[in-house]
Structures are given as structure tokens and as C-alpha cells.
């Protein structure tokens, strides 16, 4: 199999997992931002609320959002794992690739966060 075809298959799985992951993480982050904003200090606390929302999104992408997206993929597309297995990828290899790319993005974001903030 061609290397570009292998990368395409892994990227297809990564996209399928992370679309749901980002939606779940955004909902969790918006909920965390709403909880972090007290009503009497709304004008004074806008910046900290934005940071709380961003931090909640990032944490959720790598924890609860990722696990819930794996669970939903397993429920919705259970038979697709046979397709990937026939192409030579185990379920654990696919999950490891998706989480590895997320970790790479996390360290890049952390590096940018440390430099600019």
C-alpha cells in the first residue's frame, strides 16, 4: 500500500473522531465559561472568563471530549473498525495515532501560550 494512502486512512479516522470531540469540548467549555462568570462582576471578569473557557476547551479536547468521541464512534461506526483492520490497522493503533496528533497540537499550543501569554 502506498504511504499516502496509509496517511489518508489515518487522517480519515482522525477527522471522524475529532469532529465529535470538538463539538463536545466546545459545549463543555461554554458551560465552564458560564459557570466561571459571576453576575455582579461581569464587567471586571470578562478576560478571566475567556481564559477559563479556552482552558476548559483545551482540557476537554484531551480528556472527556476525546473519550466521549471514541465512545460515540464505537456506537455509530462499529463495523468501520473491520475496514481499518483489513487495511492493517488495529483499533489501538488508530486511537494512539489520533491521541498522538492531539498531543502534538497540545504541545504546540502550550509552547505558543508560554511565549505570548
Backbone as CSV, one residue per row, in Angstrom:
resi,resn,N_x,N_y,N_z,CA_x,CA_y,CA_z,C_x,C_y,C_z
1,UNK,0.838,-1.170,0.000,0.000,0.000,0.000,0.890,1.243,0.000
2,UNK,0.474,2.274,-0.706,1.253,3.490,-0.807,1.255,4.248,0.523
3,UNK,2.348,4.944,0.844,2.395,5.710,2.097,1.339,6.806,2.166
4,UNK,1.014,7.426,1.041,-0.005,8.468,1.078,-1.381,7.884,1.349
5,UNK,-1.609,6.670,0.896,-2.885,6.003,1.160,-3.003,5.666,2.649
6,UNK,-1.893,5.233,3.253,-1.897,4.946,4.687,-2.199,6.200,5.483
7,UNK,-1.561,7.297,5.121,-1.783,8.558,5.824,-3.214,9.043,5.635
8,UNK,-3.762,8.819,4.443,-5.145,9.215,4.192,-6.109,8.430,5.088
9,UNK,-5.878,7.141,5.253,-6.747,6.336,6.114,-6.660,6.789,7.570
10,UNK,-5.449,7.053,8.039,-5.293,7.532,9.412,-5.923,8.908,9.586
11,UNK,-5.751,9.766,8.600,-6.334,11.098,8.679,-7.859,11.026,8.654
12,UNK,-8.425,10.099,7.900,-9.873,9.919,7.852,-10.411,9.536,9.231
13,UNK,-9.732,8.637,9.909,-10.152,8.250,11.257,-9.989,9.417,12.226
14,UNK,-8.883,10.129,12.120,-8.626,11.271,12.997,-9.728,12.324,12.853
15,UNK,-10.115,12.620,11.634,-11.189,13.600,11.400,-12.504,13.119,11.961
16,UNK,-12.821,11.852,11.753,-14.092,11.314,12.242,-14.179,11.376,13.765
17,UNK,-13.082,11.135,14.433,-13.058,11.199,15.896,-13.130,12.642,16.371
18,UNK,-12.349,13.516,15.774,-12.202,14.861,16.326,-13.317,15.823,15.977
19,UNK,-14.109,15.569,14.983,-15.275,16.417,14.734,-16.212,16.346,15.931
20,UNK,-16.492,15.145,16.377,-17.348,14.970,17.556,-16.633,15.488,18.802
21,UNK,-15.338,15.276,18.884,-14.548,15.735,20.022,-14.636,17.251,20.170
22,UNK,-14.493,17.981,19.082,-14.522,19.440,19.162,-15.907,19.958,19.529
23,UNK,-16.941,19.317,19.053,-18.300,19.739,19.399,-18.559,19.524,20.893
24,UNK,-18.213,18.351,21.396,-18.407,18.061,22.819,-17.548,18.994,23.664
25,UNK,-16.319,19.222,23.268,-15.417,20.090,24.030,-15.889,21.535,24.017
26,UNK,-16.447,21.987,22.913,-16.976,23.348,22.851,-18.159,23.509,23.796
27,UNK,-19.038,22.521,23.842,-20.168,22.591,24.770,-19.700,22.608,26.222
28,UNK,-18.721,21.788,26.541,-18.179,21.764,27.903,-17.506,23.093,28.225
29,UNK,-16.780,23.661,27.278,-16.090,24.928,27.511,-17.077,26.076,27.701
30,UNK,-18.141,26.096,26.905,-19.138,27.149,27.076,-19.834,27.029,28.427
31,UNK,-20.075,25.817,28.851,-20.663,25.611,30.177,-19.698,26.056,31.268
32,UNK,-18.427,25.757,31.121,-17.427,26.175,32.109,-17.274,27.689,32.120
33,UNK,-17.354,28.334,30.973,-17.279,29.788,30.916,-18.475,30.443,31.567
34,UNK,-19.647,29.841,31.412,-20.841,30.392,32.049,-20.783,30.232,33.565
35,UNK,-20.209,29.152,34.033,-20.083,28.929,35.471,-19.020,29.850,36.064
36,UNK,-17.964,30.161,35.299,-16.859,30.973,35.807,-17.207,32.451,35.901
37,UNK,-18.297,32.887,35.298,-18.637,34.301,35.274,-19.674,34.630,36.349
38,UNK,-19.297,35.247,37.447,-20.289,35.685,38.427,-21.045,36.897,37.893
39,UNK,-22.304,37.009,38.218,-23.145,38.037,37.618,-22.809,39.444,38.089
40,UNK,-22.431,39.651,39.353,-22.181,41.017,39.824,-20.835,41.567,39.370
41,UNK,-19.921,40.704,38.943,-18.612,41.151,38.480,-18.436,40.894,36.984
42,UNK,-19.480,40.963,36.222,-19.435,40.605,34.804,-18.496,41.510,34.009
43,UNK,-18.476,42.818,34.333,-17.632,43.741,33.577,-16.156,43.560,33.921
44,UNK,-15.863,43.200,35.157,-14.478,43.096,35.600,-13.827,41.771,35.238
45,UNK,-14.616,40.763,35.002,-14.102,39.407,34.883,-14.181,38.837,33.471
46,UNK,-14.328,39.668,32.462,-14.508,39.156,31.101,-13.258,38.443,30.613
47,UNK,-12.086,39.006,30.875,-10.847,38.381,30.400,-10.611,37.041,31.080
48,UNK,-10.823,36.955,32.379,-10.614,35.675,33.052,-11.642,34.638,32.613
49,UNK,-12.843,35.087,32.251,-13.849,34.158,31.743,-13.431,33.608,30.385
50,UNK,-12.864,34.455,29.542,-12.376,33.981,28.238,-11.259,32.961,28.419
51,UNK,-10.332,33.244,29.325,-9.255,32.299,29.586,-9.783,31.000,30.182
52,UNK,-10.785,31.094,31.059,-11.375,29.886,31.637,-12.051,29.046,30.560
53,UNK,-12.700,29.709,29.616,-13.358,28.985,28.526,-12.328,28.305,27.629
54,UNK,-11.248,29.006,27.306,-10.201,28.433,26.459,-9.521,27.260,27.164
55,UNK,-9.215,27.425,28.440,-8.577,26.342,29.188,-9.497,25.130,29.314
56,UNK,-10.784,25.380,29.534,-11.729,24.259,29.617,-11.835,23.527,28.290
57,UNK,-11.790,24.267,27.186,-11.837,23.632,25.865,-10.615,22.752,25.642
58,UNK,-9.443,23.284,25.976,-8.209,22.530,25.755,-8.176,21.277,26.618
59,UNK,-8.543,21.407,27.866,-8.549,20.244,28.760,-9.568,19.215,28.294
60,UNK,-10.713,19.681,27.835,-11.753,18.766,27.387,-11.371,18.038,26.098
61,UNK,-10.641,18.711,25.208,-10.222,18.068,23.959,-9.355,16.851,24.246
62,UNK,-8.558,16.918,25.306,-7.634,15.826,25.600,-8.140,14.845,26.636
63,UNK,-9.322,15.073,27.186,-9.811,14.148,28.207,-11.228,13.695,27.885
64,UNK,-12.207,14.359,28.428,-13.599,13.902,28.323,-14.098,13.936,26.888
65,UNK,-13.773,14.985,26.150,-14.236,15.070,24.764,-13.695,13.947,23.906
66,UNK,-12.419,13.626,24.089,-11.812,12.553,23.306,-12.429,11.199,23.664
67,UNK,-12.602,10.949,24.953,-13.188,9.664,25.365,-14.634,9.524,24.914
68,UNK,-15.408,10.601,25.009,-16.791,10.536,24.550,-16.887,10.390,23.038
69,UNK,-15.951,10.994,22.312,-15.977,10.825,20.854,-15.591,9.404,20.456
70,UNK,-14.660,8.786,21.183,-14.341,7.379,20.921,-15.536,6.483,21.199
71,UNK,-16.239,6.779,22.283,-17.423,6.008,22.632,-18.503,6.151,21.564
72,UNK,-18.738,7.384,21.097,-19.779,7.586,20.085,-19.371,6.974,18.740
73,UNK,-18.071,7.024,18.401,-17.624,6.384,17.164,-17.822,4.876,17.247
74,UNK,-17.554,4.312,18.424,-17.764,2.883,18.603,-19.217,2.482,18.481
75,UNK,-20.116,3.359,18.911,-21.541,3.060,18.788,-22.052,3.265,17.369
76,UNK,-21.635,4.346,16.740,-22.167,4.684,15.423,-21.503,3.917,14.289
77,UNK,-20.192,3.722,14.376,-19.438,3.131,13.266,-18.657,1.905,13.718
78,UNK,-19.309,1.037,14.428,-18.639,-0.144,14.975,-18.026,-1.012,13.876
79,UNK,-18.715,-1.144,12.769,-18.234,-2.008,11.689,-17.085,-1.392,10.903
80,UNK,-16.847,-0.102,11.047,-15.745,0.514,10.324,-14.397,0.054,10.848
81,UNK,-14.353,-0.402,12.095,-13.093,-0.922,12.616,-12.643,-2.163,11.835
82,UNK,-13.582,-2.921,11.273,-13.213,-4.061,10.429,-12.531,-3.584,9.151
83,UNK,-13.010,-2.477,8.598,-12.389,-1.909,7.403,-10.938,-1.529,7.692
84,UNK,-10.715,-0.832,8.809,-9.349,-0.431,9.156,-8.480,-1.652,9.484
85,UNK,-9.095,-2.654,10.110,-8.342,-3.872,10.425,-7.902,-4.585,9.149
86,UNK,-8.774,-4.599,8.141,-8.409,-5.220,6.867,-7.300,-4.454,6.153
87,UNK,-7.170,-3.185,6.444,-6.090,-2.379,5.871,-4.812,-2.456,6.698
88,UNK,-4.852,-3.147,7.845,-3.647,-3.361,8.635,-3.545,-2.522,9.895
89,UNK,-4.612,-1.860,10.287,-4.590,-1.015,11.481,-5.501,-1.595,12.548
90,UNK,-4.954,-1.741,13.748,-5.788,-2.189,14.854,-6.510,-0.997,15.453
91,UNK,-7.469,-1.288,16.290,-8.224,-0.239,16.961,-7.305,0.595,17.846
92,UNK,-6.374,-0.048,18.524,-5.459,0.660,19.419,-4.467,1.517,18.640
93,UNK,-4.075,1.072,17.470,-3.187,1.864,16.626,-3.889,3.135,16.173
94,UNK,-5.154,3.032,15.794,-5.916,4.199,15.356,-6.118,5.190,16.494
95,UNK,-6.472,4.672,17.674,-6.678,5.539,18.832,-5.364,6.206,19.234
96,UNK,-4.277,5.449,19.208,-2.971,6.015,19.533,-2.549,7.097,18.560
97,UNK,-2.817,6.892,17.275,-2.491,7.914,16.284,-3.298,9.179,16.531
98,UNK,-4.598,9.036,16.755,-5.449,10.205,16.965,-5.036,10.970,18.218
99,UNK,-4.754,10.247,19.300,-4.349,10.923,20.527,-2.945,11.509,20.391
100,UNK,-2.082,10.859,19.648,-0.737,11.393,19.416,-0.755,12.702,18.644
101,UNK,-1.598,12.792,17.634,-1.720,14.042,16.888,-2.307,15.125,17.788
102,UNK,-3.263,14.758,18.636,-3.813,15.728,19.586,-2.748,16.197,20.572
103,UNK,-1.900,15.289,21.034,-0.825,15.681,21.952,0.181,16.603,21.264
104,UNK,0.468,16.338,20.012,1.361,17.210,19.269,0.764,18.616,19.162
105,UNK,-0.514,18.703,18.878,-1.188,20.003,18.819,-1.205,20.674,20.191
106,UNK,-1.379,19.877,21.247,-1.385,20.429,22.605,-0.033,21.034,22.955
107,UNK,1.057,20.346,22.654,2.374,20.880,22.974,2.696,22.108,22.136
108,UNK,2.247,22.141,20.905,2.424,23.325,20.082,1.656,24.507,20.670
109,UNK,0.413,24.257,21.075,-0.392,25.312,21.686,0.210,25.763,23.009
110,UNK,0.715,24.835,23.798,1.349,25.178,25.070,2.593,26.032,24.842
111,UNK,3.373,25.705,23.847,4.556,26.482,23.512,4.181,27.913,23.119
112,UNK,3.152,28.055,22.286,2.687,29.385,21.883,2.128,30.138,23.082
113,UNK,1.396,29.448,23.947,0.807,30.073,25.138,1.904,30.603,26.068
114,UNK,2.952,29.837,26.240,4.046,30.258,27.125,4.773,31.472,26.530
115,UNK,4.963,31.490,25.247,5.680,32.603,24.609,4.865,33.900,24.653
116,UNK,3.595,33.829,24.316,2.816,35.058,24.152,2.011,35.474,25.373
117,UNK,1.770,34.591,26.315,0.986,34.959,27.489,1.815,34.717,28.696
